[in-house]
Structures are given as structure tokens and as C-alpha cells.
Amino acid sequence: SMPFLRCTRDYICSPSNSISHQIILFQMATPNRFLSSLLATIICVTFLSAQEHLPRFEEIDVQHYQFSLELNDDNDIIKGTAEIKITFLKSISEFHLDLAEKKAAVKEGMTVSKVLENGKPITFRHSEEKLFIQPMDKVTTGSSRNYTIHYSGAPGDGLIIAKNKHDDRTFFGDNWPDRAHHWLPTVDHPSDKATVEFIVTAPDHYQVIANGHQFEETNLKDGTKLTHWKESVPLPTKVMVIGVARFAVQLAGDSNGTPVTSWIYPQDREAGFGDYSLAVRVLNYYTEKIGPYPYEKLANVQSKTRYGGMENAGNIFYFEGSVTGKKDHEPLIAHEIVHQWFGNSASELSWHHVWLSEGFATYLTNLYVEDQLGEEAFRERMLTEKK
């Protein structure tokens, strides 16, 4: 069977796939009445054996990704080196990662130049948006190996390279739901979480935001800058991203030890700092109602996401128009912050249960609106969403 929620492998453990049905009790240690009743029990459904990802889920478990990326202003080609630690769950002669390949007469796609296992070249093939890798010798159940993938190309999706509303060039990861493989070799599915770090080298007029803690920012002699972010909490690929642009950055405040920052296009600095400052009280509210915030920081980022907001773990990307100077997108901010718990920390093991992520985020947003504006506002939102 397959439970519909999965946190880190150590937080909510997925039971053996040999069990045909499974129920998971998901209890939140909170004195708050609405969450005690809402989250007392979550019941999973019967696994659909036709899920394409299941065989791989039984074969490999990615432990860690390190992506070293080079960006430039001359073209949209990125140069990447992915270092990936994989634990094998059974003995296999071949496995695959998801990565869109460059095809003839098409500008977009990635070309893999070499794949290494523990530093030595190995056989691979790249087709049908899959990178098939043959381990150097027979792998044993429970063993771990390190793979290095050298690749380059222009992303057709996933990493949005485009000018923002101020005509400035930007780079924004936009992976949801399964678009990471257009620019990153991954298991591009929420069934396999891993820790991640991004080491980005880009022209030095850009700033870089990504998941986790910032470990380094160094100006190099060639007019580029190296920025290193590292996330210690396992994530699904849908929420591991980078944002590279000209930013104005402000510490909006602190919420129970978590720094809350705002990353705004410089032209929108004053309006954006005010708009995104609302995130501090939103995070205070949900930390009190749900429990400890699961990530190292909360960065709220003006971006080129195709969505109204995208709940990337620890660095939420909002659409450009969310900055108005009127503080009129508080429900959107609340919705994306709720996703840090529901959708990111507790995430779907299979896409047909995505309603759990969106359902909790939608309802808990309405509870926040009720807290701020009263019961009538809550009822209005519930009626509107029912239609």
C-alpha cells in the first residue's frame, strides 16, 4: 500500500509496500481545539498499483543532491554538475533519473557529457526524458553510492529564464508539479525526498536565494559571484529551487527564532517590504496553531512564477503583481506559508492525493482570515470556494 502523506523518511515513516492497505495516524501535539479535531486522524487509501513511479520507489532512495550551476547573461545555456548520493533498496543492474534531453532541431533540453560513479566513468544513455545509469558493478541492498553528472543546455521549463516586469533578466526555479527534470537530474516525484544544496555561479550583479542556510557568497575575479545554499531537511523536488535576480533584501522580523526576509525587485523596494512584512504575523499564527516551523528560514520572494504563489520550502515565490504597496495579498501569503507544513513537510506520496496539500492550505487560510477579519469573512470565503 502507499500512504498519501510522507514527511522526511525519519518523520513519517512509509510502511512496507508489501502491505495492501495502510492507515496512518497523524497527530499534532497542540492544545488548539481546531487542529486537535482536524488533524487527529488521517487515513490513507489503497495503493494504485499502476503508478509509474512505484518500481523506482522500491529500487532507489536519493539521500542528497548537490547542484553546481553556472549561469550567464549571454544566452540561456546553463552548465551543471550534479552530485547525487543514492541508497539502493534492492539489487539492480540499471536505474534512471529524470532529465529532459536535447533533441534534434530543438533549442531546449540537456546534454549529458559524462556520468561518474565514485569518481570513475560509467555507462549511461539518455532518452525519453530519462537518464539511465548502469552501476559499475552489482549493487547490494542497502548500499550507497555517489554519482556525478556533468551536463549543460537551455531549460525548456522548470528554470524560468526571462525578463521581469522591469525588463531585468532573471532566473527562477518553478518546479511544481514535476518540472524539475527540465534543468536538474532528479527523481522528479514527491515520493522521494532528499536534502539539497545549490552552488550557483552567476554574474556578480545578481543575488541568489535558495533553500536552507546560506553558507557562502564570494565575488570572484572574473566578474562572477559564487553563492552556496544548503538545506538540511529532506525535500521533494517540487519545492527545491533557486531565484537569481537583482533584489532588495530586508529582514522583516523574527518568528520564534526563524528569520523572515523579503526579497523584492529594487524598483519595488518600498512597496514590497511593506507588503511582505505581513509574513511575520502569519508565521507567528501558524506556529502557534500547528507547531514548530519546519525549515531554517522563511524568505518571501517576488518572482516570475507562473502561479499566484509557489510554496518552495523556506523560500516562497510570489507572482510579480503581488507587490502593490497596499498589503492586499495577505490570504495568499497565509496560503503559501501553510504549505510549509502541508505539502512540503508532510507531502503526497502520489499525485492523486494532492488535494490533501491544497485542502489543508485552503481551509487553514480561511481560519487565519477568520482570526483577522471575523466569522463573516470566514463564511464568505467558504461559500465562495464551495462554488
C-alpha positions in Angstrom: 0.0 0.0 0.0 1.0 3.6 -0.2 0.2 6.3 2.4 -0.9 9.6 0.9 1.4 11.7 3.2 5.1 11.5 3.5 7.3 13.7 5.6 11.1 13.2 5.8 12.0 9.5 5.9 12.6 9.8 9.6 9.5 11.9 10.5 6.6 10.0 9.0 7.8 6.6 8.0 6.3 4.9 5.0 5.4 1.3 5.7 6.5 -1.6 3.5 4.9 -1.6 0.1 4.0 -5.3 0.6 1.1 -4.2 2.8 -2.0 -3.9 0.7 -3.8 -1.3 2.9 -2.4 1.1 5.5 -3.7 3.6 7.9 -1.5 6.3 9.3 -2.4 8.3 12.4 -1.1 11.8 12.1 -1.5 13.5 15.5 -0.3 17.0 16.1 0.9 17.9 19.6 -1.2 21.0 20.1 -3.6 22.3 22.7 -5.6 24.1 19.9 -9.1 22.7 19.5 -9.5 23.2 15.8 -6.3 21.3 15.0 -6.9 18.6 17.5 -10.1 17.7 15.7 -8.9 18.5 12.2 -5.7 16.5 12.4 -6.5 13.8 14.9 -6.5 11.0 12.2 -5.6 10.9 8.6 -6.5 7.7 6.8 -4.7 6.6 3.6 -6.3 4.8 0.7 -5.5 1.7 -1.2 -2.4 1.9 -3.4 -3.0 2.1 -7.1 -0.5 -0.4 -8.5 -0.4 1.2 -11.9 1.6 4.2 -10.6 4.6 4.6 -12.8 6.9 5.8 -10.1 6.4 2.8 -7.8 9.1 0.4 -9.3 11.7 3.1 -8.9 10.5 3.9 -5.4 11.2 0.3 -4.4 14.7 0.4 -6.1 16.5 3.6 -5.1 16.3 6.3 -2.4 18.1 9.6 -3.1 19.7 10.8 0.0 21.3 14.1 -1.1 21.6 16.4 -4.2 24.4 18.9 -4.7 23.8 21.1 -7.8 26.6 23.3 -9.0 25.2 25.6 -11.7 26.8 28.2 -13.9 24.5 31.0 -15.3 25.4 33.8 -17.7 23.9 36.8 -19.4 25.0 35.9 -23.0 22.5 33.0 -23.5 20.1 30.7 -21.7 22.5 27.8 -21.5 23.3 26.6 -18.0 26.3 24.4 -17.1 25.5 21.9 -14.4 27.3 19.3 -12.2 25.0 17.2 -10.1 26.5 15.2 -7.2 23.9 12.7 -6.0 24.1 10.2 -3.2 21.8 7.2 -3.7 21.0 4.3 -1.4 19.9 1.1 -3.3 16.8 -0.7 -1.8 17.3 -3.8 -4.0 20.0 -5.3 -6.2 19.6 -3.8 -9.7 21.7 -3.5 -12.8 20.3 -0.2 -14.0 18.3 2.7 -12.6 17.2 6.0 -14.0 16.9 9.7 -13.1 14.5 12.2 -14.7 16.2 14.7 -17.1 14.9 16.2 -20.3 17.2 15.6 -23.2 18.1 17.9 -26.1 16.5 16.6 -29.3 17.4 17.4 -32.9 16.2 20.7 -34.2 15.1 21.8 -30.7 16.9 24.5 -28.8 15.9 23.4 -25.3 17.0 20.4 -23.4 20.0 19.0 -21.6 23.0 17.2 -22.9 24.9 14.9 -20.6 28.7 14.7 -21.2 29.6 12.1 -18.6 28.5 10.2 -15.6 30.8 9.1 -12.8 30.3 6.6 -10.0 32.6 7.3 -7.0 34.8 9.3 -9.4 35.0 6.8 -12.2 33.2 7.0 -15.7 30.3 4.6 -16.2 27.9 3.7 -18.9 24.7 5.8 -19.4 22.1 6.5 -22.0 19.7 9.5 -22.2 16.3 9.2 -23.9 12.6 9.8 -23.3 13.4 12.4 -20.6 15.2 9.7 -18.6 18.9 9.3 -17.8 19.6 5.6 -17.5 22.7 4.8 -15.4 24.4 1.4 -15.1 26.3 1.0 -11.9 29.9 -0.1 -12.2 29.2 -3.5 -10.7 26.4 -5.3 -8.9 24.9 -3.2 -6.1 23.7 -4.8 -2.9 20.6 -4.0 -1.0 21.2 -1.1 1.5 24.5 0.0 -0.1 25.0 3.7 -1.1 27.0 5.1 -4.0 27.8 8.6 -5.2 27.1 9.7 -8.8 28.4 12.8 -10.6 26.6 14.0 -13.7 28.0 16.7 -15.9 25.5 18.3 -18.2 24.5 21.5 -20.0 21.7 23.0 -22.0 18.9 25.5 -22.2 16.0 24.6 -20.0 12.7 24.3 -21.8 10.8 24.7 -18.5 11.4 24.4 -14.8 14.0 27.2 -14.6 12.3 30.2 -16.0 14.9 32.5 -17.6 13.1 35.7 -18.6 12.9 39.4 -18.1 10.8 40.6 -15.2 8.3 43.4 -15.4 11.1 46.0 -15.1 12.9 44.5 -18.1 15.6 43.0 -15.9 16.9 39.5 -16.6 16.0 36.9 -14.0 16.3 33.1 -13.3 13.6 31.5 -11.2 13.1 27.8 -10.4 9.4 26.8 -10.9 9.4 23.1 -10.5 5.8 22.3 -9.4 4.5 19.7 -10.0 7.1 17.7 -12.0 9.1 20.3 -13.9 12.5 20.0 -12.1 13.8 17.5 -14.6 13.9 20.2 -17.3 17.0 21.6 -15.6 18.0 19.2 -12.8 18.7 15.4 -12.9 16.4 14.1 -10.1 13.8 11.7 -9.1 11.1 14.3 -10.1 8.3 13.0 -7.9 7.3 13.7 -4.3 7.7 10.0 -3.4 11.5 10.5 -2.9 12.7 13.3 -0.6 16.3 14.3 -0.2 18.4 17.1 1.2 19.8 19.6 -1.3 22.4 22.2 -1.8 22.8 24.7 -4.6 26.2 26.2 -5.6 25.4 29.0 -8.1 28.0 30.9 -10.1 26.4 33.9 -11.9 27.4 37.5 -12.9 28.0 39.4 -9.8 25.2 41.9 -10.2 22.8 39.1 -9.2 21.8 37.9 -5.8 20.8 34.3 -5.2 18.1 32.8 -3.0 17.6 29.1 -2.5 16.5 26.5 0.1 18.2 26.3 3.5 21.0 28.3 5.0 23.4 30.5 3.0 26.9 29.1 3.5 28.9 31.3 1.2 28.7 34.4 -1.0 32.0 35.2 -2.7 32.8 37.7 -5.5 35.2 36.0 -8.0 37.9 37.7 -10.1 36.1 37.1 -13.4 33.1 39.3 -12.6 31.0 36.4 -11.3 29.8 35.6 -7.8 29.5 32.2 -6.1 26.6 31.6 -3.8 26.1 28.5 -1.8 22.8 27.5 -0.1 22.3 24.2 1.8 19.1 22.7 3.1 19.3 20.1 5.9 15.7 19.0 5.8 14.7 16.4 3.1 12.5 17.9 0.4 10.5 16.8 -2.6 11.9 18.1 -5.9 8.8 20.2 -6.5 9.9 22.7 -3.8 13.8 22.8 -4.2 14.6 25.9 -6.3 16.8 28.9 -6.8 15.9 32.5 -7.6 18.5 34.7 -9.3 17.8 38.4 -9.9 18.6 41.9 -8.7 17.0 42.1 -5.3 16.4 44.4 -2.4 16.5 42.3 0.7 15.1 43.1 4.1 14.9 41.3 7.4 11.2 41.6 8.1 11.4 40.2 11.5 11.8 37.0 13.6 9.2 34.4 14.4 10.1 32.1 17.2 13.7 32.1 16.2 13.0 31.8 12.4 14.3 34.8 10.4 11.7 36.1 7.9 13.1 38.1 5.0 11.7 39.9 1.9 13.3 39.7 -1.5 11.9 42.4 -3.8 12.9 43.8 -7.1 14.8 47.0 -6.3 12.3 49.1 -8.2 9.5 47.9 -5.9 11.6 48.0 -2.7 9.4 50.3 -0.5 6.1 48.8 -1.5 7.3 45.2 -1.4 8.9 45.5 2.0 5.6 46.6 3.4 3.5 44.0 1.6 5.7 41.0 2.5 6.2 42.1 6.1 2.8 40.5 6.8 4.5 37.2 6.7 5.8 37.7 10.2 2.4 37.7 11.9 1.2 34.9 9.6 4.1 32.7 10.6 3.5 33.5 14.3 -0.1 32.5 13.9 0.5 29.1 12.3 3.5 28.3 14.5 1.2 28.7 17.5 -1.7 26.8 15.9 0.2 24.0 14.2 3.6 23.6 15.8 7.3 24.4 15.1 8.1 25.8 11.7 10.0 23.0 9.8 12.7 25.0 7.9 15.7 27.2 8.7 14.3 30.4 7.4 11.3 31.9 5.6 12.2 34.1 2.6 9.3 35.7 0.7 10.4 36.4 -2.9 8.9 38.5 -5.7 9.4 36.3 -8.8 8.4 35.1 -12.2 6.5 32.0 -11.0 3.6 31.1 -13.3 1.4 30.7 -10.2 -0.1 33.2 -7.8 2.4 31.8 -5.3 4.6 28.8 -5.1 5.4 27.3 -1.7 9.1 26.4 -2.3 10.5 25.2 1.0 11.8 28.1 3.1 11.7 30.5 0.2 8.2 31.2 -1.2 8.0 32.7 -4.7 5.1 35.1 -5.3 3.9 36.4 -8.6 5.3 39.9 -9.6 1.9 41.6 -9.1 1.7 40.6 -5.5 3.6 43.7 -4.7 1.2 46.6 -4.7 2.1 48.7 -1.6 -1.5 48.0 -0.3 -0.8 44.9 1.8 -3.8 43.3 -0.1 -2.4 39.8 -0.6 -2.4 38.6 3.0 -4.6 35.5 2.2 -2.1 34.5 -0.5 0.8 34.8 1.9 -1.1 32.8 4.5 -1.9 30.0 2.0 1.7 29.6 0.9 3.0 29.6 4.5 0.6 26.9 5.5 2.1 24.8 2.7 5.4 24.8 4.5 3.7 22.2 6.8 1.1 20.7 4.4 2.6 19.9 1.1 6.3 20.4 2.0 6.9 18.9 5.4 4.0 16.4 5.0 3.8 15.8 1.3 2.0 13.5 -1.1 3.5 10.1 -1.8 1.4 10.1 -5.0 -0.1 12.9 -7.1 -3.7 11.7 -6.8 -3.6 12.8 -3.2 -2.6 16.4 -3.9 -6.0 17.5 -2.6 -4.6 17.0 0.9 -1.9 19.6 0.4 -4.3 22.1 -1.2 -7.2 21.2 1.1 -5.4 21.9 4.3 -3.8 25.0 2.9 -7.2 26.4 1.8 -9.0 25.7 5.0 -6.3 26.9 7.3 -6.0 30.1 5.2 -9.7 30.6 5.9 -9.1 30.1 9.6 -6.4 32.8 9.5 -8.9 35.1 7.8 -11.4 34.4 10.5 -8.9 35.3 13.1 -8.0 38.6 11.4 -11.4 39.6 10.0 -14.1 37.7 11.8 -16.5 34.9 11.3 -18.4 36.6 8.5 -15.3 36.8 6.3 -14.6 33.2 7.0 -18.1 32.1 5.9 -17.9 34.2 2.8 -14.6 32.5 1.7 -16.0 29.1 2.5 -19.1 29.8 0.3 -17.0 31.2 -2.5 -14.7 28.2 -2.5 -17.7 25.8 -2.5 -18.9 27.1 -5.9 
